[in-house]
Structures are given as structure tokens and as C-alpha cells.
Amino acid sequence: MKAIRIREAGGPEVLELSEYPQPVPGEGQVLIRVAATALNRADILQREGKYPPPSGESEIPGLEVSGWIEALGPGCHRFEPGEAVCALLAGGGYATYVTVHETLVMPVPAGMSLVAAAAIPEAFITAWQALTRLGQVEAGETVLIHAGGSGVGTAAIQLAAALGAIPIVTASPGKHALCLSLGAAQALDYKAGPFVEACLAYTDRRGINLAIDCIGGPYLSQHLEVLAPDGRLVLLAAMGGTRAEADLRQILRKRLTLMGSTLRNRSLAYKAELVASFGAFAAPLWADGTLRPVLDQVMPWTAVAAAHTRLESNLSAGKIVLTVSADPPGSA
């Protein structure tokens, strides 16, 4: 099969199309013929040598795909060959074939293209984990979502609103209209300075109940100030830096909870539960348009270097999708 390999740690130019052995599905796994894959910040970190795949996982980048079931491994019973699916991966998505445990596979929503479906798994499951499993969001609570125009951000806005929460986002001004159209109650310019006063004013000084952050160090002190009593901070990345100074008395006084999480190295059982709970919640919401993957650009996977460059530029709004194959199973 063909796959994109990382020749060495470096910039987008180290990504190259190569030949790889086709994987064989093991116990409980399915083989997917890949139609499309979508980019994630983790792909950039892996390319730079800063985020290797978990032990035993594919060295090929790519954390989500859509495609068709090509073959079933021993013990599989959830899907049939030829079925259109999308899947959450720990690696291997930039390839013509990938194997994954069937519990991490979801059917493509009715009426949705395989290209759009490739943008669902990593972004929506990450947002679902942050809001529900970690953040324990409740209806009526206010949620501050940073990088609102990103793949995870656009998913989190929609899910927070669907859960009955009130999303506030930070994003560049050019992405505000998109965020508001997805359900954000307010959009703040992250370049305009501290977000604390705007959030407090919006909440009548009560503060934010849950913050979902990918910036890290530079925002910590602001989060401790803006969070309401019993507020929660979920850290998903530290794009702005890992060091911070903060007044810890605010954590004590307001009984705050600070937590961090990645998804890629979680156990199969943990990820399977997330996929199942998200799938059950989202199923009716794809059909009525409450939820939708947001696509920035669709590019052929031969343009993977240009796609990485665009993602790193922070110009993208939503997900960048790479098309891999337009051919269904059996047409190798």
C-alpha cells in the first residue's frame, strides 16, 4: 500500500509518499480502505519529533479516517465489508489502508459524504471528552472555548450548545462569524488582550463554569481569575507555552478543578466508551443539522506538505481534509 511517511523530524518537506506493507486486521479489528483523512495539530508535533505514537501503534501519521470496510478480523461483528465508516485512530491514517479496533469505528451519518465524515472522529471525540467526561458540563453553564475556529473548537461549540450550555469563544476576528453561526453566544478577539473582563461582563460577574484550553501557560492566571466557584479547566494542549505563574489561593478559595488530558494514548476501553456515548448522542443531531463537521479545505493527499503549512499558519477555519482514494473496496 501507499502511505505518507515522516522521513526525519522537520518541516512539511519531510513528508513523502512511500510504499508500506498493507496491515492485516487482528482480533477485533477491521481493515479500512481509506477514502480521506483529516489533519490535526498532533500530526505537526509528530512530524517535528515531539509527539511519537504510543507503543505498538503505527508510525504513519493520521488520527482519523473515513472509508469502507475492506475486511474483518477474527471476532468482528459490528460491520460488514463495503460499509461506509469513519474511525478514531492512534496513528496510521495517512495511508490507503488502516486497521483499527471495531469499537473505534462509527458508521458515516446518512447523507454525509466520506470527505466530510473524515473530519468527525478526532475533533468531535476530543471535544466530547473535554465537555462531558472531564468537564462534566451541565445545561445552563457557560463554557469558554479557546481557538474556537479550529477543528476541536468548531466541534466543541456545537456540542456545548447541543448539551444546553452557553459557549463563549476566543478566535481571530475573521473566524467570529463562523463561531457565532455554530452556536457561540459571544466571540472574543484573542489578540485584543485579556479575556477576563469580557467574560465576567457577559456572565454578570458570576464567571465561567468550564474552560477548554489549548494555549496553556499564558492563560492560566486569567483562567483562575475568570472561573466561577467550582469551575473547571480542561487543558488539551499548550500551544502558547508550558510555564506559568499564578495565584494558587484562587484554586482554594473557589474550589477549582484543573485537569489535563490527551486522547491518543488512552486505553482502548476508555476510547471505546467515548465513541459509543458520543455516537448515541450525536446520531439524531447529524440528521437534523444540529451537528456538522466544518471543512476548511479539501486537498489531495499528495499536497500533504501544503496542507501542513496551512494548518501551521493558523489560517484554517475548521478541518483540513486530505482525499486518499475515491475507489470502494475490491477495486485495488
VOBA-1610 file (N, C-alpha, C; in pm, whole numbers, padded with zeros to 5 digits, always signed):
BEGIN
Met+00084-00119+00000Met+00000+00000+00000Met+00088+00124+00000Lys+00027+00238-00024Lys+00098+00365-00018Lys+00062+00438+00111Ala+00157+00513+00162Ala+00136+00589+00285Ala+00232+00707+00288Ile+00198+00807+00366Ile+00285+00922+00387Ile+00376+00891+00506Arg+00505+00896+00485Arg+00598+00874+00596Arg+00669+01004+00632Ile+00716+01008+00754Ile+00797+01120+00801Ile+00943+01079+00786Arg+01010+01136+00688Arg+01147+01096+00657Arg+01241+01120+00775Glu+01224+01233+00841Glu+01301+01270+00957Glu+01228+01386+01024Ala+01262+01415+01147Ala+01197+01526+01215Ala+01227+01656+01141Gly+01124+01736+01117Gly+01147+01862+01046Gly+01019+01927+01001Gly+01029+02009+00897Gly+00917+02084+00844Gly+00832+02001+00750Pro+00734+02063+00687Pro+00644+01989+00598Pro+00715+01916+00485Glu+00834+01962+00448Glu+00905+01899+00337Glu+00953+01757+00368Val+00948+01714+00495Val+00994+01578+00530Val+00885+01474+00509Leu+00765+01517+00470Leu+00655+01425+00443Leu+00666+01375+00300Glu+00666+01243+00282Glu+00679+01190+00147Glu+00599+01062+00130Leu+00548+01042+00010Leu+00468+00924-00024Leu+00561+00805-00042Ser+00531+00695+00026Ser+00618+00578+00024Ser+00534+00451+00017Glu+00604+00341-00004Glu+00539+00209-00002Glu+00553+00149+00137Tyr+00444+00089+00185Tyr+00441+00022+00315Tyr+00371-00112+00300Pro+00401-00208+00386Pro+00324-00333+00386Pro+00179-00305+00427Gln+00085-00368+00360Gln-00055-00349+00397Gln-00083-00419+00529Pro-00148-00349+00625Pro-00174-00411+00754Pro-00280-00521+00744Val-00273-00614+00838Val-00368-00725+00845Val-00448-00710+00974Pro-00581-00714+00967Pro-00660-00695+01088Pro-00644-00811+01187Gly-00621-00776+01313Gly-00609-00874+01418Gly-00742-00898+01487Glu-00737-00961+01602Glu-00857-00991+01679Glu-00935-00863+01709Gly-01061-00862+01668Gly-01147-00748+01695Gly-01125-00628+01606Gln-01035-00638+01508Gln-01005-00524+01421Gln-01072-00536+01285Val-01087-00421+01220Val-01132-00417+01082Val-01023-00352+00998Leu-01021-00388+00870Leu-00934-00323+00773Leu-01019-00224+00695Ile-00976-00097+00695Ile-01048+00008+00624Ile-00969+00051+00503Arg-01036+00056+00388Arg-00978+00120+00271Arg-01008+00269+00284Val-00903+00349+00292Val-00918+00489+00331Val-00964+00574+00212Ala-01071+00649+00234Ala-01117+00747+00136Ala-01056+00883+00164Ala-01050+00920+00293Ala-00999+01052+00330Ala-00948+01049+00473Thr-00859+01140+00504Thr-00809+01160+00639Thr-00808+01309+00668Ala-00803+01348+00794Ala-00805+01490+00828Ala-00684+01524+00915Leu-00640+01648+00906Leu-00522+01693+00979Leu-00556+01732+01122Asn-00458+01713+01210Asn-00468+01754+01350Asn-00334+01813+01393Arg-00338+01897+01495Arg-00214+01956+01547Arg-00115+01848+01590Ala-00166+01735+01637Ala-00078+01626+01678Ala+00008+01577+01561Asp-00045+01585+01439Asp+00032+01543+01322Asp+00156+01631+01305Ile+00140+01761+01331Ile+00253+01853+01320Ile+00357+01821+01426Leu+00312+01798+01549Leu+00405+01766+01657Leu+00479+01636+01628Gln+00408+01537+01575Gln+00474+01410+01541Gln+00577+01432+01431Arg+00542+01511+01331Arg+00637+01541+01222Arg+00763+01610+01274Glu+00746+01691+01378Glu+00860+01763+01435Glu+00939+01678+01534Gly+00895+01555+01558Gly+00964+01468+01651Gly+00929+01491+01796Lys+00817+01562+01822Lys+00780+01599+01959Lys+00665+01516+02015Tyr+00604+01432+01934Tyr+00486+01357+01980Tyr+00482+01222+01911Pro+00568+01128+01952Pro+00570+00997+01887Pro+00443+00919+01915Pro+00409+00823+01830Pro+00290+00742+01854Pro+00307+00655+01977Pro+00199+00617+02042Pro+00209+00526+02156Pro+00273+00394+02114Ser+00332+00326+02209Ser+00399+00199+02182Ser+00305+00102+02113Gly+00352+00042+02005Gly+00274-00057+01933Gly+00185-00001+01825Glu+00172+00132+01815Glu+00087+00193+01714Glu+00169+00228+01589Ser+00101+00250+01479Ser+00166+00280+01352Ser+00248+00408+01360Glu+00363+00405+01294Glu+00446+00525+01285Glu+00394+00622+01179Ile+00301+00577+01097Ile+00240+00664+00996Ile+00150+00764+01066Pro+00159+00894+01033Pro+00071+00992+01099Pro-00074+00976+01054Gly-00161+01044+01127Gly-00303+01043+01091Gly-00389+00981+01199Leu-00476+01061+01261Leu-00554+01016+01377Leu-00701+00994+01347Glu-00741+01006+01223Glu-00881+00981+01187Glu-00891+00958+01037Val-00987+00875+00999Val-01010+00845+00858Val-01158+00823+00834Ser-01194+00828+00706Ser-01320+00773+00659Ser-01286+00677+00545Gly-01379+00587+00516Gly-01354+00492+00409Gly-01455+00379+00412Trp-01413+00265+00361Trp-01501+00150+00350Trp-01439+00030+00421Ile-01521-00050+00487Ile-01473-00174+00547Ile-01426-00267+00436Glu-01299-00303+00439Glu-01241-00392+00338Glu-01242-00536+00384Ala-01212-00558+00513Ala-01206-00695+00565Ala-01226-00692+00715Leu-01269-00805+00770Leu-01294-00819+00913Leu-01192-00914+00974Gly-01140-00876+01090Gly-01053-00966+01164Gly-01136-01063+01247Pro-01070-01160+01311Pro-01141-01256+01394Pro-01223-01187+01503Gly-01345-01232+01523Gly-01428-01181+01632Gly-01506-01056+01600Cys-01493-01001+01479Cys-01566-00879+01445Cys-01710-00912+01407His-01803-00825+01449His-01944-00850+01421His-02025-00722+01402Arg-01963-00605+01418Arg-02039-00480+01415Arg-02060-00425+01274Phe-01972-00458+01181Phe-01979-00400+01048Phe-01968-00509+00942Glu-02003-00471+00820Glu-01996-00562+00706Glu-01903-00504+00600Pro-01835-00589+00523Pro-01749-00538+00415Pro-01828-00447+00321Gly-01765-00338+00282Gly-01827-00241+00194Gly-01898-00128+00265Glu-01918-00140+00397Glu-01990-00038+00472Glu-01905+00089+00483Ala-01969+00204+00466Ala-01900+00334+00479Ala-01888+00372+00626Val-01765+00401+00670Val-01740+00426+00811Val-01639+00539+00828Cys-01629+00588+00951Cys-01518+00674+00991Cys-01464+00619+01122Ala-01338+00651+01155Ala-01275+00585+01268Ala-01175+00676+01338Leu-01166+00657+01469Leu-01067+00724+01553Leu-00944+00636+01562Leu-00826+00693+01537Leu-00701+00617+01532Leu-00599+00671+01630Ala-00501+00589+01662Ala-00383+00636+01735Ala-00267+00661+01639Gly-00290+00639+01511Gly-00190+00657+01407Gly-00228+00577+01285Gly-00162+00607+01171Gly-00182+00526+01052Gly-00278+00581+00950Gly-00335+00700+00971Gly-00440+00749+00883Gly-00395+00799+00747Tyr-00268+00840+00736Tyr-00219+00888+00607Tyr-00177+00767+00522Ala-00270+00684+00485Ala-00238+00561+00414Ala-00360+00515+00336Thr-00338+00423+00242Thr-00451+00371+00164Thr-00530+00267+00242Tyr-00467+00205+00342Tyr-00537+00109+00429Tyr-00494+00132+00573Val-00585+00104+00665Val-00552+00113+00806Val-00635+00009+00882Thr-00578-00047+00989Thr-00654-00136+01077Thr-00686-00062+01207Val-00802-00094+01264Val-00844-00029+01387Val-00946-00120+01454His-00951-00116+01587His-01049-00197+01659His-01189-00151+01624Glu-01280-00245+01607Glu-01415-00211+01561Glu-01491-00119+01657Thr-01453-00117+01784Thr-01522-00030+01880Thr-01488+00116+01860Leu-01387+00148+01777Leu-01349+00286+01750Leu-01398+00332+01612Val-01486+00252+01554Val-01539+00279+01421Val-01685+00321+01433Met-01724+00420+01353Met-01862+00469+01351Met-01914+00467+01208Pro-02041+00437+01189Pro-02099+00448+01054Pro-02102+00593+01010Val-02084+00616+00882Val-02096+00751+00829Val-02242+00794+00837Pro-02270+00910+00895Pro-02410+00955+00904Pro-02478+00958+00768Ala-02605+00922+00766Ala-02682+00916+00641Ala-02676+01050+00569Gly-02647+01045+00441Gly-02644+01166+00359Gly-02515+01244+00365Met-02421+01202+00448Met-02294+01274+00461Met-02189+01210+00370Ser-02107+01294+00308Ser-02001+01243+00223Ser-01888+01184+00306Leu-01811+01097+00246Leu-01694+01041+00313Leu-01591+01149+00342Val-01583+01249+00257Val-01488+01359+00281Val-01526+01433+00409Ala-01652+01465+00425Ala-01696+01534+00547Ala-01680+01445+00669Ala-01711+01317+00655Ala-01704+01225+00769Ala-01562+01208+00822Ala-01462+01229+00737Ala-01323+01218+00783Ala-01289+01323+00888Ala-01368+01430+00893Ala-01342+01539+00988Ala-01414+01520+01121Ile-01483+01408+01139Ile-01559+01387+01262Ile-01476+01330+01377Pro-01408+01216+01362Pro-01366+01139+01481Pro-01278+01212+01581Glu-01164+01261+01541Glu-01071+01319+01638Glu-01126+01448+01698Ala-01179+01536+01615Ala-01227+01666+01665Ala-01347+01649+01757Phe-01446+01574+01713Phe-01568+01563+01792Phe-01550+01476+01916Ile-01471+01369+01906Ile-01449+01286+02025Ile-01364+01361+02127Thr-01265+01438+02082Thr-01185+01520+02174Thr-01273+01621+02246Ala-01358+01690+02169Ala-01448+01788+02230Ala-01548+01721+02324Trp-01600+01606+02285Trp-01694+01532+02368Trp-01629+01492+02501Gln-01506+01443+02495Gln-01434+01407+02616Gln-01417+01527+02708Ala-01375+01641+02650Ala-01349+01761+02730Ala-01476+01813+02796Leu-01587+01810+02724Leu-01711+01866+02776Leu-01780+01775+02876Thr-01782+01645+02847Thr-01865+01554+02926Thr-01785+01470+03024Arg-01690+01393+02975Arg-01616+01301+03062Arg-01529+01377+03161Leu-01463+01483+03115Leu-01373+01561+03202Leu-01445+01682+03261Gly-01505+01763+03175Gly-01564+01890+03219Gly-01696+01878+03291Gln-01764+01764+03273Gln-01893+01742+03343Gln-01987+01861+03324Val-01996+01908+03200Val-02077+02027+03173Val-02225+01998+03198Glu-02294+02099+03245Glu-02438+02089+03269Glu-02511+02196+03190Ala-02636+02170+03159Ala-02718+02267+03087Ala-02723+02398+03165Gly-02710+02507+03093Gly-02715+02639+03154Gly-02580+02693+03195Glu-02478+02608+03197Glu-02344+02655+03234Glu-02279+02728+03117Thr-02187+02818+03150Thr-02113+02892+03049Thr-01978+02825+03026Val-01945+02801+02899Val-01822+02731+02861Val-01736+02824+02776Leu-01613+02845+02818Leu-01516+02925+02742Leu-01432+02830+02658Ile-01436+02848+02525Ile-01366+02760+02431Ile-01263+02842+02357His-01137+02809+02375His-01030+02880+02304His-01007+02817+02167Ala-00950+02896+02074Ala-00931+02852+01936Ala-01064+02803+01879Gly-01165+02888+01891Gly-01300+02849+01850Gly-01313+02814+01704Gly-01222+02862+01620Gly-01229+02832+01478Gly-01154+02707+01436Ser-01092+02639+01531Ser-01017+02517+01500Ser-01112+02399+01482Gly-01057+02285+01445Gly-01140+02166+01431Gly-01208+02129+01562Val-01130+02120+01670Val-01188+02088+01800Val-01279+02201+01847Gly-01238+02325+01823Gly-01318+02439+01865Gly-01455+02441+01799Thr-01462+02420+01668Thr-01591+02421+01599Thr-01679+02305+01645Ala-01617+02192+01675Ala-01694+02078+01729Ala-01744+02109+01869Ala-01657+02168+01953Ala-01694+02196+02092Ala-01807+02298+02100Ile-01807+02399+02014Ile-01916+02498+02013Ile-02050+02428+01991Gln-02054+02344+01887Gln-02179+02277+01853Gln-02225+02181+01963Leu-02130+02105+02018Leu-02167+02010+02122Leu-02211+02080+02249Ala-02141+02188+02288Ala-02179+02261+02408Ala-02321+02315+02394Ala-02352+02373+02279Ala-02486+02426+02257Ala-02590+02314+02258Ala-02556+02201+02197Ala-02650+02087+02194Ala-02675+02031+02332Leu-02576+02044+02421Leu-02589+01997+02559Leu-02661+02098+02648Gly-02697+02211+02591Gly-02769+02313+02666Gly-02681+02413+02737Ala-02551+02409+02711Ala-02458+02504+02771Ala-02448+02629+02683Ile-02377+02730+02732Ile-02363+02858+02662Ile-02217+02876+02625Pro-02180+02858+02497Pro-02040+02870+02457Pro-01997+03014+02430Ile-01883+03051+02487Ile-01812+03174+02454Ile-01678+03132+02396Val-01633+03198+02290Val-01510+03156+02226Val-01411+03271+02214Thr-01284+03233+02205Thr-01181+03325+02158Thr-01135+03276+02022Ala-01114+03369+01932Ala-01071+03335+01796Ala-01027+03463+01728Ser-00961+03451+01614Ser-00927+03569+01536Ser-01055+03626+01475Pro-01060+03759+01454Pro-01184+03822+01409Pro-01243+03760+01282Gly-01158+03715+01192Gly-01207+03657+01068Gly-01285+03528+01087Lys-01275+03468+01205Lys-01346+03342+01232Lys-01467+03362+01323His-01493+03486+01365His-01603+03511+01457His-01738+03476+01396Ala-01760+03512+01271Ala-01890+03485+01209Ala-01917+03335+01206Leu-01816+03255+01174Leu-01832+03110+01173Leu-01869+03060+01312Cys-01795+03105+01414Cys-01821+03058+01551Cys-01962+03094+01596Leu-02006+03214+01565Leu-02141+03257+01603Leu-02247+03176+01529Ser-02219+03144+01403Ser-02316+03066+01325Ser-02329+02923+01378Leu-02226+02874+01446Leu-02229+02738+01501Leu-02294+02732+01639Gly-02322+02848+01699Gly-02389+02848+01827Gly-02319+02923+01938Ala-02204+02984+01910Ala-02136+03063+02013Ala-02221+03184+02050Ala-02229+03211+02180Ala-02307+03326+02227Ala-02227+03454+02216Gln-02096+03443+02221Gln-02008+03560+02211Gln-01874+03514+02156Ala-01813+03597+02073Ala-01681+03568+02017Ala-01587+03682+02051Leu-01472+03648+02111Leu-01375+03746+02155Leu-01248+03737+02070Asp-01188+03850+02042Asp-01063+03856+01967Asp-00947+03823+02062Tyr-00882+03709+02038Tyr-00776+03668+02131Tyr-00655+03761+02125Lys-00644+03841+02019Lys-00531+03933+02006Lys-00557+04067+02075Ala-00679+04087+02122Ala-00717+04218+02176Ala-00682+04235+02323Gly-00620+04135+02383Gly-00581+04146+02523Gly-00655+04047+02611Pro-00644+04062+02742Pro-00706+03967+02835Pro-00855+03948+02810Phe-00901+03825+02830Phe-01041+03792+02806Phe-01125+03797+02934Val-01062+03820+03047Val-01131+03809+03175Val-01249+03904+03185Glu-01227+04031+03160Glu-01332+04130+03182Glu-01452+04104+03091Ala-01428+04069+02966Ala-01539+04044+02873Ala-01622+03925+02920Cys-01555+03820+02970Cys-01627+03702+03017Cys-01706+03733+03144Leu-01646+03810+03235Leu-01716+03846+03358Leu-01836+03935+03328Ala-01818+04026+03235Ala-01930+04115+03199Ala-02045+04034+03139Tyr-02012+03938+03054Tyr-02116+03858+02990Tyr-02193+03775+03092Thr-02124+03728+03195Thr-02187+03642+03296Thr-02236+03719+03418Asp-02246+03850+03406Asp-02289+03933+03520Asp-02200+03909+03643Arg-02070+03897+03615Arg-01965+03881+03717Arg-01966+03744+03784Arg-02050+03651+03737Arg-02054+03518+03802Arg-01934+03434+03764Gly-01882+03453+03646Gly-01766+03377+03600Gly-01804+03259+03511Ile-01703+03200+03455Ile-01717+03087+03362Ile-01719+02957+03442Asn-01806+02865+03402Asn-01812+02736+03471Asn-01708+02636+03422Leu-01680+02639+03292Leu-01586+02543+03233Leu-01506+02614+03124Ala-01374+02596+03127Ala-01287+02648+03021Ala-01216+02531+02954Ile-01216+02531+02822Ile-01145+02429+02743Ile-01032+02501+02671Asp-00909+02466+02709Asp-00793+02546+02670Asp-00692+02464+02592Cys-00636+02525+02488Cys-00526+02462+02413Cys-00403+02553+02413Ile-00407+02663+02487Ile-00298+02761+02487Ile-00199+02734+02599Gly-00249+02710+02720Gly-00160+02671+02829Gly-00111+02786+02914Gly+00020+02791+02934Gly+00083+02881+03030Gly+00035+03024+03029Pro+00033+03092+02915Pro-00004+03234+02915Pro-00146+03262+02963Tyr-00232+03162+02964Tyr-00372+03182+03000Tyr-00405+03136+03141Leu-00314+03070+03210Leu-00351+03008+03338Leu-00401+03110+03440Ser-00328+03219+03459Ser-00369+03315+03561Ser-00505+03376+03526Gln-00530+03399+03398Gln-00661+03452+03358Gln-00772+03351+03388His-00744+03224+03365His-00846+03122+03392His-00879+03116+03541Leu-00779+03125+03625Leu-00805+03120+03769Leu-00889+03239+03813Glu-00873+03352+03743Glu-00949+03471+03776Glu-01092+03464+03723Val-01110+03408+03602Val-01240+03413+03537Val-01330+03297+03575Leu-01276+03188+03625Leu-01359+03073+03660Leu-01448+03103+03780Ala-01571+03057+03774Ala-01666+03072+03883Ala-01633+02973+03994Pro-01688+02988+04112Pro-01672+02887+04216Pro-01711+02749+04163Asp-01629+02649+04197Asp-01645+02511+04149Asp-01624+02499+03998Gly-01555+02597+03940Gly-01527+02594+03797Gly-01421+02490+03763Arg-01419+02452+03635Arg-01325+02351+03587Arg-01247+02403+03467Leu-01120+02367+03464Leu-01033+02399+03350Leu-00982+02268+03291Val-01007+02247+03163Val-00959+02129+03091Val-00852+02175+02992Leu-00729+02129+03012Leu-00617+02166+02926Leu-00593+02053+02825Leu-00608+02084+02696Leu-00591+01986+02590Leu-00457+01999+02518Ala-00393+02114+02529Ala-00264+02138+02465Ala-00203+02261+02531Ala-00078+02289+02495Ala-00008+02406+02550Ala+00064+02477+02436Met-00013+02518+02336Met+00045+02580+02217Met+00116+02710+02247Gly+00075+02778+02355Gly+00136+02906+02390Gly+00252+02896+02486Gly+00276+02777+02542Gly+00386+02760+02636Gly+00343+02677+02756Thr+00442+02622+02825Thr+00415+02529+02934Thr+00442+02587+03072Arg+00494+02707+03080Arg+00529+02768+03208Arg+00430+02878+03244Ala+00399+02889+03375Ala+00305+02992+03417Ala+00327+03027+03564Glu+00292+03150+03598Glu+00285+03192+03738Glu+00139+03226+03768Ala+00092+03180+03884Ala-00048+03202+03917Ala-00066+03208+04067Asp-00174+03271+04109Asp-00208+03280+04249Asp-00291+03156+04287Leu-00228+03060+04354Leu-00294+02935+04386Leu-00405+02951+04488Arg-00409+03065+04555Arg-00516+03086+04652Arg-00653+03086+04584Gln-00656+03123+04456Gln-00783+03124+04386Gln-00837+02982+04367Ile-00747+02886+04349Ile-00790+02746+04337Ile-00856+02702+04467Leu-00796+02740+04579Leu-00850+02701+04709Leu-00981+02774+04739Arg-00978+02905+04718Arg-01093+02986+04756Arg-01216+02951+04675Lys-01197+02923+04544Lys-01312+02896+04457Lys-01334+02747+04432Arg-01252+02661+04497Arg-01267+02515+04483Arg-01258+02474+04335Leu-01157+02525+04265Leu-01142+02500+04122Leu-01081+02362+04097Thr-01114+02307+03981Thr-01057+02180+03936Thr-00980+02205+03808Leu-00851+02171+03806Leu-00767+02183+03687Leu-00728+02043+03643Met-00748+02014+03516Met-00715+01880+03466Met-00661+01892+03324Gly-00580+01795+03286Gly-00525+01790+03151Gly-00543+01652+03094Ser-00551+01644+02961Ser-00569+01513+02901Ser-00529+01515+02754Thr-00470+01405+02710Thr-00461+01374+02568Thr-00557+01259+02542Leu-00585+01231+02417Leu-00675+01122+02381Leu-00601+01005+02318Arg-00496+01034+02246Arg-00427+00934+02165Arg-00377+00815+02246Asn-00323+00840+02366Asn-00264+00732+02443Asn-00357+00675+02549Arg-00486+00707+02542Arg-00583+00648+02633Arg-00604+00500+02598Ser-00657+00425+02694Ser-00680+00282+02673Ser-00790+00261+02569Leu-00790+00143+02509Leu-00894+00107+02413Leu-01031+00115+02478Ala-01044+00065+02601Ala-01173+00065+02669Ala-01224+00208+02689Tyr-01134+00298+02729Tyr-01173+00438+02752Tyr-01222+00501+02622Lys-01144+00484+02515Lys-01182+00545+02387Lys-01309+00482+02331Ala-01324+00352+02350Ala-01445+00285+02301Ala-01570+00339+02370Glu-01560+00366+02499Glu-01674+00422+02572Glu-01706+00561+02520Leu-01605+00642+02493Leu-01628+00775+02438Leu-01696+00768+02302Val-01646+00680+02216Val-01704+00666+02083Val-01850+00623+02093Ala-01879+00528+02182Ala-02017+00479+02196Ala-02109+00587+02250Ser-02066+00658+02354Ser-02154+00760+02413Ser-02173+00877+02317Phe-02065+00917+02249Phe-02079+01024+02151Phe-02170+00981+02037Gly-02151+00860+01987Gly-02231+00813+01876Gly-02380+00812+01908Ala-02414+00768+02030Ala-02554+00764+02069Ala-02613+00905+02081Phe-02533+00998+02135Phe-02580+01136+02149Phe-02595+01204+02014Ala-02497+01182+01926Ala-02490+01259+01801Ala-02581+01207+01692Ala-02618+01079+01697Ala-02690+01016+01585Ala-02808+01099+01534Pro-02900+01143+01620Pro-03012+01221+01566Pro-02974+01363+01527Leu-02860+01412+01577Leu-02822+01551+01554Leu-02752+01573+01421Trp-02695+01466+01363Trp-02643+01479+01226Trp-02760+01497+01130Ala-02864+01421+01152Ala-02977+01421+01059Ala-03048+01555+01054Asp-03064+01620+01170Asp-03138+01747+01170Asp-03048+01869+01154Gly-02918+01847+01137Gly-02826+01957+01111Gly-02775+02029+01234Thr-02810+01979+01352Thr-02759+02041+01475Thr-02608+02030+01482Leu-02555+01917+01437Leu-02411+01895+01431Leu-02368+01879+01286Arg-02252+01933+01255Arg-02194+01915+01122Arg-02043+01936+01130Pro-01967+01855+01059Pro-01824+01883+01052Pro-01800+02007+00968Val-01706+02089+01013Val-01674+02214+00943Val-01545+02192+00864Leu-01552+02209+00734Leu-01436+02186+00647Leu-01375+02320+00605Asp-01245+02329+00622Asp-01172+02447+00575Asp-01134+02430+00429Gln-01056+02326+00400Gln-01016+02295+00264Gln-01009+02144+00246Val-01034+02100+00124Val-01018+01960+00085Val-00907+01956-00019Met-00803+01876+00010Met-00686+01871-00075Met-00649+01725-00101Pro-00587+01695-00216Pro-00538+01559-00237Pro-00422+01530-00142Trp-00407+01404-00103Trp-00304+01375-00003Trp-00163+01394-00057Thr-00149+01405-00188Thr-00019+01438-00245Thr+00022+01581-00212Ala-00075+01662-00167Ala-00047+01800-00126Ala-00034+01810+00025Val+00008+01702+00090Val+00013+01698+00236Val+00105+01806+00294Ala+00215+01837+00227Ala+00307+01940+00278Ala+00237+02076+00279Ala+00166+02108+00173Ala+00093+02235+00169Ala-00017+02238+00274Ala-00080+02124+00298Ala-00185+02116+00400Ala-00127+02143+00538His-00011+02084+00569His+00053+02108+00697His+00092+02255+00711Thr+00141+02314+00603Thr+00179+02454+00607Thr+00058+02543+00638Arg-00056+02511+00578Arg-00177+02590+00604Arg-00221+02574+00749Leu-00219+02453+00801Leu-00261+02433+00940Leu-00169+02509+01036Glu-00040+02506+01010Glu+00056+02576+01097Glu+00040+02728+01089Ser-00015+02777+00980Ser-00029+02922+00962Ser-00144+02980+01045Asn-00229+02891+01101Asn-00347+02933+01177Asn-00451+03004+01091Leu-00444+02985+00960Leu-00543+03045+00871Leu-00668+02959+00857Ser-00656+02832+00885Ser-00768+02741+00861Ser-00880+02763+00961Ala-01002+02744+00914Ala-01122+02750+00998Ala-01194+02617+00983Gly-01194+02536+01087Gly-01243+02401+01075Gly-01131+02307+01034Lys-01167+02198+00970Lys-01071+02090+00941Lys-01020+02094+00798Ile-00893+02060+00782Ile-00834+02037+00651Ile-00839+01887+00625Val-00901+01848+00514Val-00919+01707+00481Val-00834+01672+00360Leu-00769+01557+00366Leu-00691+01503+00255Leu-00765+01386+00193Thr-00791+01393+00064Thr-00854+01281-00005Thr-00748+01179-00043Val-00776+01053-00018Val-00681+00946-00042Val-00724+00857-00157Ser-00848+00809-00154Ser-00898+00719-00259Ser-01044+00746-00283Ala-01084+00738-00409Ala-01224+00752-00444Ala-01284+00617-00482Asp-01207+00511-00465Asp-01248+00379-00511Asp-01297+00294-00394Pro-01414+00232-00404Pro-01465+00146-00298Pro-01388+00014-00292Pro-01415-00069-00190Pro-01344-00195-00174Pro-01353-00284-00298Gly-01248-00361-00318Gly-01245-00455-00429Gly-01198-00394-00559Ser-01159-00265-00558Ser-01117-00201-00682Ser-00972-00157-00677Ala-00889-00235-00608Ala-00748-00201-00590Ala-00678-00194-00725
//
